[in-house]
Amino acid sequence: MQDRVKDLLALAGRILLATLFVLSGFGKIMGYPGTAAYMRGHGLPWVEVLLPLTIAMELGGGLGIVLGFLTRPIALLFFVFLIPVTLVFHTAGDQANTIQLLKNISIMGAMLQLAAFGPGALALDKLRRA
């Protein structure tokens, strides 16, 4: 496969992967009280700290992935972030949670791929090294 095609595919993959997190972070801002109540309902402590950190991770990390900025460390952070998120919110045995569980496992795999192989040539990480 030509290098230019690989670079475009890597960029498209980063955008598609990060869309979930950027939209989710924005949704948490727009529905802040409801999200805080949802988190409390799942027994999470320190929601007043965890919710802003979650929003920062999803929005900031998502945009970092899109731009290819600090891609490898952000991908590893997302991998680690998704472990407790998955265990707390998606382990009930119903079909919807099973789908969410499998989605998160798949995303974790994609984050490991990004951490291992990097963002591709169309990324701010590449400009920083040049």
C-alpha positions in Angstrom: 0.0 0.0 0.0 1.3 3.4 -0.9 2.6 5.6 2.0 0.2 8.4 1.2 -2.8 6.0 1.4 -1.5 4.6 4.7 -1.1 8.1 6.1 -4.7 9.0 5.1 -6.0 5.8 6.6 -4.2 6.4 9.9 -5.7 10.0 10.0 -9.2 8.7 9.2 -8.8 6.0 11.9 -7.7 8.5 14.5 -10.7 10.8 13.7 -13.2 7.9 13.8 -11.7 6.6 17.1 -11.7 9.9 18.8 -15.2 11.0 17.7 -16.7 8.8 20.4 -14.7 10.5 23.1 -15.0 14.1 21.9 -18.8 13.8 21.6 -19.1 12.0 24.9 -17.1 14.7 26.7 -19.2 17.4 25.1 -22.3 15.5 26.1 -21.1 15.4 29.7 -20.6 19.1 29.7 -24.1 19.7 28.3 -25.7 17.3 30.7 -23.4 17.9 33.7 -26.0 17.4 36.5 -27.4 14.3 35.0 -24.0 12.8 34.4 -23.0 13.5 38.0 -26.1 11.8 39.2 -25.5 8.8 37.0 -22.0 8.5 38.3 -23.2 8.8 41.9 -25.8 6.2 41.1 -23.1 3.7 40.3 -21.5 4.3 43.6 -18.5 6.5 42.5 -17.0 8.7 45.2 -15.6 12.2 44.5 -17.8 12.8 41.5 -17.0 16.6 41.8 -13.4 15.6 40.9 -13.9 12.6 38.7 -16.4 14.2 36.3 -14.2 17.2 35.3 -11.2 14.8 34.9 -13.4 12.5 32.7 -14.4 15.5 30.6 -10.8 16.6 30.3 -9.7 13.1 29.3 -12.5 12.6 26.7 -12.3 16.1 25.2 -8.6 16.8 25.5 -7.5 13.3 24.9 -9.9 12.9 22.0 -8.7 16.1 20.3 -5.1 15.0 21.0 -5.8 11.7 19.1 -7.4 13.6 16.2 -4.5 16.0 15.9 -1.9 13.3 16.5 -0.5 15.2 19.4 1.1 13.1 22.2 -0.6 10.2 20.6 1.2 7.3 22.2 0.9 8.5 25.8 -2.8 9.6 25.3 -3.6 6.2 23.8 -2.1 4.5 26.9 -4.0 6.8 29.2 -7.2 6.0 27.3 -6.4 2.3 27.7 -6.0 2.6 31.4 -9.0 5.0 31.7 -11.3 2.4 30.0 -10.5 -0.3 32.5 -12.4 1.1 35.5 -15.0 2.8 33.3 -15.8 -0.6 31.8 -15.8 -2.5 35.1 -18.0 0.1 36.8 -20.5 0.9 34.1 -20.7 -2.0 31.7 -20.6 -5.3 33.6 -24.3 -5.9 34.1 -25.4 -9.0 32.2 -28.0 -7.4 29.9 -27.5 -7.2 26.2 -26.9 -3.4 26.1 -24.1 -3.6 28.7 -22.6 -6.6 26.9 -22.4 -4.6 23.7 -20.9 -1.6 25.6 -18.4 -4.0 27.3 -17.3 -5.4 23.9 -17.2 -1.9 22.4 -14.8 -0.8 25.2 -12.6 -3.9 24.8 -12.4 -3.1 21.1 -11.5 0.5 21.7 -8.9 -0.6 24.2 -7.3 -2.7 21.4 -7.3 0.3 19.1 -5.6 2.4 21.8 -2.9 -0.3 22.2 -2.4 -0.2 18.4 -2.0 3.6 18.5 0.4 3.3 21.4 2.5 0.7 19.6 2.5 2.0 16.0 1.9 5.8 16.5 -0.4 8.2 14.7 1.1 8.0 11.2 2.8 10.8 9.2 -0.2 13.2 9.2 0.2 14.1 12.9 1.5 16.9 15.0 3.8 14.4 16.7 5.6 14.0 13.3 6.0 17.8 13.0 7.4 18.1 16.5 10.1 15.5 15.7 11.0 17.2 12.4 
